[in-house]
Amino acid sequence: MERLKSLFTIKTKFEAFMVIYALALGATERGAVYMQQYPGIGGQLLALACSGAVFMAGGKIIDAIEYQRGL
């Protein structure tokens, strides 16, 4: 079980940046869909919320990596 758990653990900043990149790709795709489905300011706000969520999650992921190294 430990071996399987280690596959899903982010250990380095490089891995963290790869995860953040994947999140950003998904968020931009979702944001584009929102802008098509909801034209105008509503779609733009939803797209902005998607990219904002990536910034917040990315910051938490990087902070967690630095916290883990400190222990």
N, CA, C, O and CB atoms as a CASP TS submission, in Angstrom:
PFRMAT TS
TARGET T0000
AUTHOR 0000-0000-0000
METHOD Language model
MODEL 1
PARENT N/A
ATOM      1  N   MET     1       0.820  -1.193   0.000  1.00  0.00           N
ATOM      2  CA  MET     1       0.000   0.000   0.000  1.00  0.00           C
ATOM      3  C   MET     1       0.867   1.260   0.000  1.00  0.00           C
ATOM      4  O   MET     1       0.521   2.254  -0.640  1.00  0.00           O
ATOM      5  CB  MET     1      -0.934  -0.004   1.205  1.00  0.00           C
ATOM      6  N   GLU     2       1.982   1.219   0.712  1.00  0.00           N
ATOM      7  CA  GLU     2       2.902   2.365   0.743  1.00  0.00           C
ATOM      8  C   GLU     2       3.466   2.647  -0.647  1.00  0.00           C
ATOM      9  O   GLU     2       3.653   3.801  -1.032  1.00  0.00           O
ATOM     10  CB  GLU     2       4.052   2.109   1.737  1.00  0.00           C
ATOM     11  N   ARG     3       3.727   1.606  -1.374  1.00  0.00           N
ATOM     12  CA  ARG     3       4.276   1.767  -2.719  1.00  0.00           C
ATOM     13  C   ARG     3       3.282   2.453  -3.645  1.00  0.00           C
ATOM     14  O   ARG     3       3.648   3.304  -4.456  1.00  0.00           O
ATOM     15  CB  ARG     3       4.676   0.412  -3.296  1.00  0.00           C
ATOM     16  N   LEU     4       2.034   2.071  -3.512  1.00  0.00           N
ATOM     17  CA  LEU     4       0.984   2.693  -4.312  1.00  0.00           C
ATOM     18  C   LEU     4       0.775   4.143  -3.883  1.00  0.00           C
ATOM     19  O   LEU     4       0.553   5.016  -4.722  1.00  0.00           O
ATOM     20  CB  LEU     4      -0.331   1.902  -4.187  1.00  0.00           C
ATOM     21  N   LYS     5       0.845   4.394  -2.595  1.00  0.00           N
ATOM     22  CA  LYS     5       0.685   5.753  -2.080  1.00  0.00           C
ATOM     23  C   LYS     5       1.793   6.667  -2.583  1.00  0.00           C
ATOM     24  O   LYS     5       1.547   7.838  -2.872  1.00  0.00           O
ATOM     25  CB  LYS     5       0.668   5.745  -0.553  1.00  0.00           C
ATOM     26  N   SER     6       2.998   6.148  -2.690  1.00  0.00           N
ATOM     27  CA  SER     6       4.123   6.978  -3.137  1.00  0.00           C
ATOM     28  C   SER     6       3.987   7.409  -4.592  1.00  0.00           C
ATOM     29  O   SER     6       4.579   8.410  -4.996  1.00  0.00           O
ATOM     30  CB  SER     6       5.428   6.227  -2.953  1.00  0.00           C
ATOM     31  N   LEU     7       3.221   6.673  -5.379  1.00  0.00           N
ATOM     32  CA  LEU     7       3.004   7.064  -6.776  1.00  0.00           C
ATOM     33  C   LEU     7       2.184   8.340  -6.883  1.00  0.00           C
ATOM     34  O   LEU     7       2.330   9.098  -7.842  1.00  0.00           O
ATOM     35  CB  LEU     7       2.310   5.943  -7.537  1.00  0.00           C
ATOM     36  N   PHE     8       1.315   8.579  -5.891  1.00  0.00           N
ATOM     37  CA  PHE     8       0.420   9.720  -5.941  1.00  0.00           C
ATOM     38  C   PHE     8       0.849  10.846  -5.014  1.00  0.00           C
ATOM     39  O   PHE     8       0.058  11.744  -4.722  1.00  0.00           O
ATOM     40  CB  PHE     8      -0.970   9.287  -5.598  1.00  0.00           C
ATOM     41  N   THR     9       2.079  10.809  -4.554  1.00  0.00           N
ATOM     42  CA  THR     9       2.602  11.848  -3.678  1.00  0.00           C
ATOM     43  C   THR     9       3.522  12.765  -4.476  1.00  0.00           C
ATOM     44  O   THR     9       4.406  12.303  -5.197  1.00  0.00           O
ATOM     45  CB  THR     9       3.354  11.229  -2.473  1.00  0.00           C
ATOM     46  N   ILE    10       3.301  14.068  -4.337  1.00  0.00           N
ATOM     47  CA  ILE    10       4.145  15.059  -5.006  1.00  0.00           C
ATOM     48  C   ILE    10       5.344  15.319  -4.109  1.00  0.00           C
ATOM     49  O   ILE    10       5.193  15.798  -2.985  1.00  0.00           O
ATOM     50  CB  ILE    10       3.357  16.390  -5.306  1.00  0.00           C
ATOM     51  N   LYS    11       6.546  15.001  -4.611  1.00  0.00           N
ATOM     52  CA  LYS    11       7.740  15.086  -3.784  1.00  0.00           C
ATOM     53  C   LYS    11       8.657  16.259  -4.143  1.00  0.00           C
ATOM     54  O   LYS    11       9.356  16.782  -3.276  1.00  0.00           O
ATOM     55  CB  LYS    11       8.505  13.809  -3.890  1.00  0.00           C
ATOM     56  N   THR    12       8.658  16.666  -5.390  1.00  0.00           N
ATOM     57  CA  THR    12       9.577  17.725  -5.809  1.00  0.00           C
ATOM     58  C   THR    12       8.801  18.893  -6.398  1.00  0.00           C
ATOM     59  O   THR    12       7.624  18.774  -6.738  1.00  0.00           O
ATOM     60  CB  THR    12      10.596  17.189  -6.833  1.00  0.00           C
ATOM     61  N   LYS    13       9.488  20.024  -6.509  1.00  0.00           N
ATOM     62  CA  LYS    13       8.842  21.194  -7.111  1.00  0.00           C
ATOM     63  C   LYS    13       8.543  20.955  -8.583  1.00  0.00           C
ATOM     64  O   LYS    13       7.552  21.466  -9.104  1.00  0.00           O
ATOM     65  CB  LYS    13       9.723  22.437  -6.950  1.00  0.00           C
ATOM     66  N   PHE    14       9.381  20.194  -9.252  1.00  0.00           N
ATOM     67  CA  PHE    14       9.125  19.890 -10.660  1.00  0.00           C
ATOM     68  C   PHE    14       7.801  19.154 -10.812  1.00  0.00           C
ATOM     69  O   PHE    14       7.003  19.488 -11.689  1.00  0.00           O
ATOM     70  CB  PHE    14      10.272  19.051 -11.253  1.00  0.00           C
ATOM     71  N   GLU    15       7.559  18.153  -9.964  1.00  0.00           N
ATOM     72  CA  GLU    15       6.292  17.438 -10.007  1.00  0.00           C
ATOM     73  C   GLU    15       5.130  18.371  -9.690  1.00  0.00           C
ATOM     74  O   GLU    15       4.061  18.268 -10.292  1.00  0.00           O
ATOM     75  CB  GLU    15       6.309  16.265  -9.029  1.00  0.00           C
ATOM     76  N   ALA    16       5.344  19.279  -8.745  1.00  0.00           N
ATOM     77  CA  ALA    16       4.302  20.248  -8.393  1.00  0.00           C
ATOM     78  C   ALA    16       3.971  21.137  -9.585  1.00  0.00           C
ATOM     79  O   ALA    16       2.801  21.393  -9.868  1.00  0.00           O
ATOM     80  CB  ALA    16       4.745  21.110  -7.194  1.00  0.00           C
ATOM     81  N   PHE    17       4.996  21.603 -10.279  1.00  0.00           N
ATOM     82  CA  PHE    17       4.755  22.457 -11.440  1.00  0.00           C
ATOM     83  C   PHE    17       4.059  21.695 -12.561  1.00  0.00           C
ATOM     84  O   PHE    17       3.256  22.275 -13.291  1.00  0.00           O
ATOM     85  CB  PHE    17       6.068  23.041 -11.946  1.00  0.00           C
ATOM     86  N   MET    18       4.351  20.413 -12.710  1.00  0.00           N
ATOM     87  CA  MET    18       3.657  19.614 -13.720  1.00  0.00           C
ATOM     88  C   MET    18       2.171  19.456 -13.378  1.00  0.00           C
ATOM     89  O   MET    18       1.318  19.505 -14.264  1.00  0.00           O
ATOM     90  CB  MET    18       4.319  18.232 -13.851  1.00  0.00           C
ATOM     91  N   VAL    19       1.870  19.269 -12.102  1.00  0.00           N
ATOM     92  CA  VAL    19       0.472  19.160 -11.671  1.00  0.00           C
ATOM     93  C   VAL    19      -0.240  20.494 -11.878  1.00  0.00           C
ATOM     94  O   VAL    19      -1.378  20.527 -12.347  1.00  0.00           O
ATOM     95  CB  VAL    19       0.384  18.725 -10.182  1.00  0.00           C
ATOM     96  N   ILE    20       0.422  21.585 -11.532  1.00  0.00           N
ATOM     97  CA  ILE    20      -0.175  22.907 -11.709  1.00  0.00           C
ATOM     98  C   ILE    20      -0.412  23.192 -13.187  1.00  0.00           C
ATOM     99  O   ILE    20      -1.430  23.781 -13.548  1.00  0.00           O
ATOM    100  CB  ILE    20       0.723  23.994 -11.094  1.00  0.00           C
ATOM    101  N   TYR    21       0.509  22.784 -14.036  1.00  0.00           N
ATOM    102  CA  TYR    21       0.347  22.964 -15.477  1.00  0.00           C
ATOM    103  C   TYR    21      -0.879  22.200 -15.983  1.00  0.00           C
ATOM    104  O   TYR    21      -1.660  22.718 -16.782  1.00  0.00           O
ATOM    105  CB  TYR    21       1.613  22.497 -16.222  1.00  0.00           C
ATOM    106  N   ALA    22      -1.036  20.967 -15.510  1.00  0.00           N
ATOM    107  CA  ALA    22      -2.202  20.175 -15.922  1.00  0.00           C
ATOM    108  C   ALA    22      -3.498  20.824 -15.433  1.00  0.00           C
ATOM    109  O   ALA    22      -4.491  20.851 -16.160  1.00  0.00           O
ATOM    110  CB  ALA    22      -2.094  18.730 -15.380  1.00  0.00           C
ATOM    111  N   LEU    23      -3.491  21.341 -14.215  1.00  0.00           N
ATOM    112  CA  LEU    23      -4.662  22.048 -13.706  1.00  0.00           C
ATOM    113  C   LEU    23      -4.969  23.280 -14.552  1.00  0.00           C
ATOM    114  O   LEU    23      -6.130  23.568 -14.844  1.00  0.00           O
ATOM    115  CB  LEU    23      -4.447  22.451 -12.246  1.00  0.00           C
ATOM    116  N   ALA    24      -3.933  23.997 -14.938  1.00  0.00           N
ATOM    117  CA  ALA    24      -4.124  25.209 -15.740  1.00  0.00           C
ATOM    118  C   ALA    24      -4.693  24.880 -17.119  1.00  0.00           C
ATOM    119  O   ALA    24      -5.550  25.605 -17.624  1.00  0.00           O
ATOM    120  CB  ALA    24      -2.797  25.963 -15.888  1.00  0.00           C
ATOM    121  N   LEU    25      -4.228  23.802 -17.724  1.00  0.00           N
ATOM    122  CA  LEU    25      -4.777  23.411 -19.029  1.00  0.00           C
ATOM    123  C   LEU    25      -6.266  23.105 -18.924  1.00  0.00           C
ATOM    124  O   LEU    25      -7.058  23.544 -19.757  1.00  0.00           O
ATOM    125  CB  LEU    25      -4.028  22.189 -19.586  1.00  0.00           C
ATOM    126  N   GLY    26      -6.636  22.357 -17.903  1.00  0.00           N
ATOM    127  CA  GLY    26      -8.043  22.028 -17.709  1.00  0.00           C
ATOM    128  C   GLY    26      -8.887  23.261 -17.419  1.00  0.00           C
ATOM    129  O   GLY    26     -10.009  23.387 -17.909  1.00  0.00           O
ATOM    130  N   ALA    27      -8.339  24.163 -16.621  1.00  0.00           N
ATOM    131  CA  ALA    27      -9.087  25.369 -16.261  1.00  0.00           C
ATOM    132  C   ALA    27      -9.286  26.290 -17.457  1.00  0.00           C
ATOM    133  O   ALA    27     -10.355  26.883 -17.606  1.00  0.00           O
ATOM    134  CB  ALA    27      -8.370  26.119 -15.148  1.00  0.00           C
ATOM    135  N   THR    28      -8.281  26.418 -18.306  1.00  0.00           N
ATOM    136  CA  THR    28      -8.450  27.275 -19.478  1.00  0.00           C
ATOM    137  C   THR    28      -9.455  26.670 -20.452  1.00  0.00           C
ATOM    138  O   THR    28     -10.226  27.393 -21.082  1.00  0.00           O
ATOM    139  CB  THR    28      -7.102  27.497 -20.179  1.00  0.00           C
ATOM    140  N   GLU    29      -9.445  25.363 -20.574  1.00  0.00           N
ATOM    141  CA  GLU    29     -10.432  24.703 -21.436  1.00  0.00           C
ATOM    142  C   GLU    29     -11.840  24.912 -20.885  1.00  0.00           C
ATOM    143  O   GLU    29     -12.769  25.228 -21.629  1.00  0.00           O
ATOM    144  CB  GLU    29     -10.125  23.191 -21.562  1.00  0.00           C
ATOM    145  N   ARG    30     -11.984  24.735 -19.587  1.00  0.00           N
ATOM    146  CA  ARG    30     -13.294  24.946 -18.959  1.00  0.00           C
ATOM    147  C   ARG    30     -13.723  26.409 -19.086  1.00  0.00           C
ATOM    148  O   ARG    30     -14.896  26.697 -19.321  1.00  0.00           O
ATOM    149  CB  ARG    30     -13.256  24.528 -17.470  1.00  0.00           C
ATOM    150  N   GLY    31     -12.776  27.325 -18.930  1.00  0.00           N
ATOM    151  CA  GLY    31     -13.077  28.743 -19.069  1.00  0.00           C
ATOM    152  C   GLY    31     -13.540  29.092 -20.471  1.00  0.00           C
ATOM    153  O   GLY    31     -14.444  29.909 -20.647  1.00  0.00           O
ATOM    154  N   ALA    32     -12.924  28.475 -21.469  1.00  0.00           N
ATOM    155  CA  ALA    32     -13.343  28.716 -22.854  1.00  0.00           C
ATOM    156  C   ALA    32     -14.766  28.206 -23.088  1.00  0.00           C
ATOM    157  O   ALA    32     -15.556  28.841 -23.787  1.00  0.00           O
ATOM    158  CB  ALA    32     -12.369  28.037 -23.837  1.00  0.00           C
ATOM    159  N   VAL    33     -15.077  27.065 -22.502  1.00  0.00           N
ATOM    160  CA  VAL    33     -16.433  26.522 -22.633  1.00  0.00           C
ATOM    161  C   VAL    33     -17.432  27.446 -21.954  1.00  0.00           C
ATOM    162  O   VAL    33     -18.511  27.700 -22.490  1.00  0.00           O
ATOM    163  CB  VAL    33     -16.519  25.100 -22.029  1.00  0.00           C
ATOM    164  N   TYR    34     -17.075  27.952 -20.770  1.00  0.00           N
ATOM    165  CA  TYR    34     -17.967  28.892 -20.079  1.00  0.00           C
ATOM    166  C   TYR    34     -18.219  30.135 -20.925  1.00  0.00           C
ATOM    167  O   TYR    34     -19.343  30.632 -20.984  1.00  0.00           O
ATOM    168  CB  TYR    34     -17.374  29.295 -18.720  1.00  0.00           C
ATOM    169  N   MET    35     -17.181  30.635 -21.577  1.00  0.00           N
ATOM    170  CA  MET    35     -17.351  31.846 -22.381  1.00  0.00           C
ATOM    171  C   MET    35     -18.232  31.590 -23.600  1.00  0.00           C
ATOM    172  O   MET    35     -18.913  32.501 -24.071  1.00  0.00           O
ATOM    173  CB  MET    35     -15.991  32.379 -22.826  1.00  0.00           C
ATOM    174  N   GLN    36     -18.226  30.363 -24.114  1.00  0.00           N
ATOM    175  CA  GLN    36     -19.116  30.037 -25.226  1.00  0.00           C
ATOM    176  C   GLN    36     -20.551  29.836 -24.752  1.00  0.00           C
ATOM    177  O   GLN    36     -21.496  30.276 -25.407  1.00  0.00           O
ATOM    178  CB  GLN    36     -18.625  28.783 -25.946  1.00  0.00           C
ATOM    179  N   GLN    37     -20.707  29.170 -23.612  1.00  0.00           N
ATOM    180  CA  GLN    37     -22.050  28.885 -23.105  1.00  0.00           C
ATOM    181  C   GLN    37     -22.742  30.120 -22.555  1.00  0.00           C
ATOM    182  O   GLN    37     -23.951  30.288 -22.713  1.00  0.00           O
ATOM    183  CB  GLN    37     -21.982  27.829 -22.035  1.00  0.00           C
ATOM    184  N   TYR    38     -21.969  30.984 -21.907  1.00  0.00           N
ATOM    185  CA  TYR    38     -22.524  32.186 -21.279  1.00  0.00           C
ATOM    186  C   TYR    38     -21.827  33.415 -21.848  1.00  0.00           C
ATOM    187  O   TYR    38     -20.884  33.928 -21.245  1.00  0.00           O
ATOM    188  CB  TYR    38     -22.368  32.132 -19.730  1.00  0.00           C
ATOM    189  N   PRO    39     -22.282  33.891 -22.999  1.00  0.00           N
ATOM    190  CA  PRO    39     -21.634  35.063 -23.598  1.00  0.00           C
ATOM    191  C   PRO    39     -21.827  36.298 -22.719  1.00  0.00           C
ATOM    192  O   PRO    39     -22.835  36.447 -22.028  1.00  0.00           O
ATOM    193  CB  PRO    39     -22.193  35.326 -25.011  1.00  0.00           C
ATOM    194  N   GLY    40     -20.848  37.159 -22.768  1.00  0.00           N
ATOM    195  CA  GLY    40     -20.928  38.395 -21.996  1.00  0.00           C
ATOM    196  C   GLY    40     -20.126  38.318 -20.709  1.00  0.00           C
ATOM    197  O   GLY    40     -19.195  37.524 -20.570  1.00  0.00           O
ATOM    198  N   ILE    41     -20.515  39.162 -19.784  1.00  0.00           N
ATOM    199  CA  ILE    41     -19.746  39.299 -18.551  1.00  0.00           C
ATOM    200  C   ILE    41     -19.832  38.048 -17.669  1.00  0.00           C
ATOM    201  O   ILE    41     -18.885  37.735 -16.948  1.00  0.00           O
ATOM    202  CB  ILE    41     -20.234  40.509 -17.773  1.00  0.00           C
ATOM    203  N   GLY    42     -20.953  37.339 -17.725  1.00  0.00           N
ATOM    204  CA  GLY    42     -21.101  36.129 -16.911  1.00  0.00           C
ATOM    205  C   GLY    42     -20.076  35.063 -17.267  1.00  0.00           C
ATOM    206  O   GLY    42     -19.452  34.477 -16.382  1.00  0.00           O
ATOM    207  N   GLY    43     -19.906  34.815 -18.536  1.00  0.00           N
ATOM    208  CA  GLY    43     -18.924  33.830 -18.982  1.00  0.00           C
ATOM    209  C   GLY    43     -17.506  34.256 -18.672  1.00  0.00           C
ATOM    210  O   GLY    43     -16.663  33.431 -18.320  1.00  0.00           O
ATOM    211  N   GLN    44     -17.245  35.549 -18.803  1.00  0.00           N
ATOM    212  CA  GLN    44     -15.905  36.052 -18.501  1.00  0.00           C
ATOM    213  C   GLN    44     -15.588  35.922 -17.015  1.00  0.00           C
ATOM    214  O   GLN    44     -14.460  35.600 -16.642  1.00  0.00           O
ATOM    215  CB  GLN    44     -15.772  37.513 -18.939  1.00  0.00           C
ATOM    216  N   LEU    45     -16.571  36.170 -16.179  1.00  0.00           N
ATOM    217  CA  LEU    45     -16.348  36.022 -14.736  1.00  0.00           C
ATOM    218  C   LEU    45     -16.122  34.565 -14.349  1.00  0.00           C
ATOM    219  O   LEU    45     -15.284  34.269 -13.497  1.00  0.00           O
ATOM    220  CB  LEU    45     -17.535  36.587 -13.956  1.00  0.00           C
ATOM    221  N   LEU    46     -16.868  33.655 -14.972  1.00  0.00           N
ATOM    222  CA  LEU    46     -16.659  32.233 -14.693  1.00  0.00           C
ATOM    223  C   LEU    46     -15.279  31.776 -15.168  1.00  0.00           C
ATOM    224  O   LEU    46     -14.619  30.993 -14.485  1.00  0.00           O
ATOM    225  CB  LEU    46     -17.754  31.389 -15.365  1.00  0.00           C
ATOM    226  N   ALA    47     -14.840  32.258 -16.332  1.00  0.00           N
ATOM    227  CA  ALA    47     -13.510  31.918 -16.833  1.00  0.00           C
ATOM    228  C   ALA    47     -12.425  32.475 -15.913  1.00  0.00           C
ATOM    229  O   ALA    47     -11.409  31.821 -15.678  1.00  0.00           O
ATOM    230  CB  ALA    47     -13.322  32.455 -18.262  1.00  0.00           C
ATOM    231  N   LEU    48     -12.643  33.672 -15.399  1.00  0.00           N
ATOM    232  CA  LEU    48     -11.698  34.268 -14.451  1.00  0.00           C
ATOM    233  C   LEU    48     -11.647  33.468 -13.157  1.00  0.00           C
ATOM    234  O   LEU    48     -10.580  33.298 -12.566  1.00  0.00           O
ATOM    235  CB  LEU    48     -12.080  35.724 -14.153  1.00  0.00           C
ATOM    236  N   ALA    49     -12.790  32.982 -12.723  1.00  0.00           N
ATOM    237  CA  ALA    49     -12.821  32.156 -11.511  1.00  0.00           C
ATOM    238  C   ALA    49     -12.051  30.852 -11.713  1.00  0.00           C
ATOM    239  O   ALA    49     -11.398  30.369 -10.789  1.00  0.00           O
ATOM    240  CB  ALA    49     -14.274  31.853 -11.109  1.00  0.00           C
ATOM    241  N   CYS    50     -12.125  30.281 -12.914  1.00  0.00           N
ATOM    242  CA  CYS    50     -11.374  29.053 -13.205  1.00  0.00           C
ATOM    243  C   CYS    50      -9.875  29.284 -13.088  1.00  0.00           C
ATOM    244  O   CYS    50      -9.165  28.494 -12.466  1.00  0.00           O
ATOM    245  CB  CYS    50     -11.714  28.536 -14.608  1.00  0.00           C
ATOM    246  N   SER    51      -9.397  30.367 -13.685  1.00  0.00           N
ATOM    247  CA  SER    51      -7.954  30.624 -13.628  1.00  0.00           C
ATOM    248  C   SER    51      -7.539  31.062 -12.222  1.00  0.00           C
ATOM    249  O   SER    51      -6.424  30.764 -11.794  1.00  0.00           O
ATOM    250  CB  SER    51      -7.554  31.701 -14.661  1.00  0.00           C
ATOM    251  N   GLY    52      -8.402  31.752 -11.509  1.00  0.00           N
ATOM    252  CA  GLY    52      -8.084  32.135 -10.133  1.00  0.00           C
ATOM    253  C   GLY    52      -7.947  30.925  -9.223  1.00  0.00           C
ATOM    254  O   GLY    52      -7.107  30.909  -8.323  1.00  0.00           O
ATOM    255  N   ALA    53      -8.770  29.920  -9.458  1.00  0.00           N
ATOM    256  CA  ALA    53      -8.686  28.701  -8.660  1.00  0.00           C
ATOM    257  C   ALA    53      -7.344  27.998  -8.869  1.00  0.00           C
ATOM    258  O   ALA    53      -6.795  27.417  -7.933  1.00  0.00           O
ATOM    259  CB  ALA    53      -9.839  27.754  -9.011  1.00  0.00           C
ATOM    260  N   VAL    54      -6.820  28.049 -10.086  1.00  0.00           N
ATOM    261  CA  VAL    54      -5.519  27.429 -10.360  1.00  0.00           C
ATOM    262  C   VAL    54      -4.415  28.164  -9.604  1.00  0.00           C
ATOM    263  O   VAL    54      -3.507  27.534  -9.064  1.00  0.00           O
ATOM    264  CB  VAL    54      -5.220  27.429 -11.880  1.00  0.00           C
ATOM    265  N   PHE    55      -4.491  29.501  -9.563  1.00  0.00           N
ATOM    266  CA  PHE    55      -3.480  30.262  -8.819  1.00  0.00           C
ATOM    267  C   PHE    55      -3.511  29.915  -7.338  1.00  0.00           C
ATOM    268  O   PHE    55      -2.464  29.747  -6.712  1.00  0.00           O
ATOM    269  CB  PHE    55      -3.696  31.767  -9.006  1.00  0.00           C
ATOM    270  N   MET    56      -4.701  29.808  -6.783  1.00  0.00           N
ATOM    271  CA  MET    56      -4.808  29.489  -5.358  1.00  0.00           C
ATOM    272  C   MET    56      -4.336  28.068  -5.073  1.00  0.00           C
ATOM    273  O   MET    56      -3.605  27.841  -4.109  1.00  0.00           O
ATOM    274  CB  MET    56      -6.251  29.666  -4.878  1.00  0.00           C
ATOM    275  N   ALA    57      -4.744  27.115  -5.899  1.00  0.00           N
ATOM    276  CA  ALA    57      -4.326  25.726  -5.699  1.00  0.00           C
ATOM    277  C   ALA    57      -2.824  25.572  -5.914  1.00  0.00           C
ATOM    278  O   ALA    57      -2.161  24.841  -5.178  1.00  0.00           O
ATOM    279  CB  ALA    57      -5.093  24.792  -6.648  1.00  0.00           C
ATOM    280  N   GLY    58      -2.290  26.256  -6.917  1.00  0.00           N
ATOM    281  CA  GLY    58      -0.850  26.181  -7.179  1.00  0.00           C
ATOM    282  C   GLY    58      -0.037  26.718  -6.025  1.00  0.00           C
ATOM    283  O   GLY    58       0.988  26.140  -5.662  1.00  0.00           O
ATOM    284  N   GLY    59      -0.479  27.813  -5.447  1.00  0.00           N
ATOM    285  CA  GLY    59       0.221  28.359  -4.291  1.00  0.00           C
ATOM    286  C   GLY    59       0.205  27.400  -3.117  1.00  0.00           C
ATOM    287  O   GLY    59       1.217  27.235  -2.434  1.00  0.00           O
ATOM    288  N   LYS    60      -0.930  26.766  -2.875  1.00  0.00           N
ATOM    289  CA  LYS    60      -1.033  25.803  -1.777  1.00  0.00           C
ATOM    290  C   LYS    60      -0.151  24.582  -2.022  1.00  0.00           C
ATOM    291  O   LYS    60       0.472  24.070  -1.092  1.00  0.00           O
ATOM    292  CB  LYS    60      -2.488  25.366  -1.587  1.00  0.00           C
ATOM    293  N   ILE    61      -0.097  24.115  -3.263  1.00  0.00           N
ATOM    294  CA  ILE    61       0.731  22.947  -3.580  1.00  0.00           C
ATOM    295  C   ILE    61       2.201  23.262  -3.339  1.00  0.00           C
ATOM    296  O   ILE    61       2.917  22.460  -2.741  1.00  0.00           O
ATOM    297  CB  ILE    61       0.513  22.502  -5.043  1.00  0.00           C
ATOM    298  N   ILE    62       2.653  24.416  -3.797  1.00  0.00           N
ATOM    299  CA  ILE    62       4.061  24.783  -3.621  1.00  0.00           C
ATOM    300  C   ILE    62       4.377  25.006  -2.141  1.00  0.00           C
ATOM    301  O   ILE    62       5.442  24.610  -1.665  1.00  0.00           O
ATOM    302  CB  ILE    62       4.396  26.053  -4.435  1.00  0.00           C
ATOM    303  N   ASP    63       3.455  25.637  -1.417  1.00  0.00           N
ATOM    304  CA  ASP    63       3.661  25.816   0.021  1.00  0.00           C
ATOM    305  C   ASP    63       3.748  24.476   0.736  1.00  0.00           C
ATOM    306  O   ASP    63       4.556  24.312   1.649  1.00  0.00           O
ATOM    307  CB  ASP    63       2.534  26.656   0.621  1.00  0.00           C
ATOM    308  N   ALA    64       2.926  23.519   0.330  1.00  0.00           N
ATOM    309  CA  ALA    64       2.947  22.202   0.958  1.00  0.00           C
ATOM    310  C   ALA    64       4.271  21.482   0.697  1.00  0.00           C
ATOM    311  O   ALA    64       4.780  20.786   1.575  1.00  0.00           O
ATOM    312  CB  ALA    64       1.779  21.356   0.449  1.00  0.00           C
ATOM    313  N   ILE    65       4.826  21.644  -0.498  1.00  0.00           N
ATOM    314  CA  ILE    65       6.121  21.027  -0.809  1.00  0.00           C
ATOM    315  C   ILE    65       7.201  21.629   0.082  1.00  0.00           C
ATOM    316  O   ILE    65       8.027  20.901   0.632  1.00  0.00           O
ATOM    317  CB  ILE    65       6.484  21.218  -2.311  1.00  0.00           C
ATOM    318  N   GLU    66       7.203  22.949   0.228  1.00  0.00           N
ATOM    319  CA  GLU    66       8.199  23.598   1.066  1.00  0.00           C
ATOM    320  C   GLU    66       8.014  23.211   2.533  1.00  0.00           C
ATOM    321  O   GLU    66       8.995  23.045   3.259  1.00  0.00           O
ATOM    322  CB  GLU    66       8.121  25.116   0.904  1.00  0.00           C
ATOM    323  N   TYR    67       6.771  23.068   2.968  1.00  0.00           N
ATOM    324  CA  TYR    67       6.499  22.654   4.349  1.00  0.00           C
ATOM    325  C   TYR    67       7.001  21.241   4.582  1.00  0.00           C
ATOM    326  O   TYR    67       7.581  20.958   5.630  1.00  0.00           O
ATOM    327  CB  TYR    67       4.991  22.742   4.661  1.00  0.00           C
ATOM    328  N   GLN    68       6.788  20.346   3.620  1.00  0.00           N
ATOM    329  CA  GLN    68       7.243  18.958   3.738  1.00  0.00           C
ATOM    330  C   GLN    68       8.767  18.900   3.839  1.00  0.00           C
ATOM    331  O   GLN    68       9.310  18.107   4.609  1.00  0.00           O
ATOM    332  CB  GLN    68       6.754  18.122   2.534  1.00  0.00           C
ATOM    333  N   ARG    69       9.448  19.727   3.072  1.00  0.00           N
ATOM    334  CA  ARG    69      10.919  19.739   3.123  1.00  0.00           C
ATOM    335  C   ARG    69      11.428  20.217   4.480  1.00  0.00           C
ATOM    336  O   ARG    69      12.474  19.772   4.951  1.00  0.00           O
ATOM    337  CB  ARG    69      11.485  20.635   2.011  1.00  0.00           C
ATOM    338  N   GLY    70      10.677  21.127   5.104  1.00  0.00           N
ATOM    339  CA  GLY    70      11.076  21.653   6.397  1.00  0.00           C
ATOM    340  C   GLY    70      10.983  20.625   7.515  1.00  0.00           C
ATOM    341  O   GLY    70      11.685  20.726   8.522  1.00  0.00           O
ATOM    342  N   LEU    71      10.116  19.636   7.334  1.00  0.00           N
ATOM    343  CA  LEU    71       9.956  18.610   8.366  1.00  0.00           C
ATOM    344  C   LEU    71      11.048  17.628   8.256  1.00  0.00           C
ATOM    345  O   LEU    71      11.103  16.675   9.034  1.00  0.00           O
ATOM    346  CB  LEU    71       8.620  17.911   8.267  1.00  0.00           C
TER
END
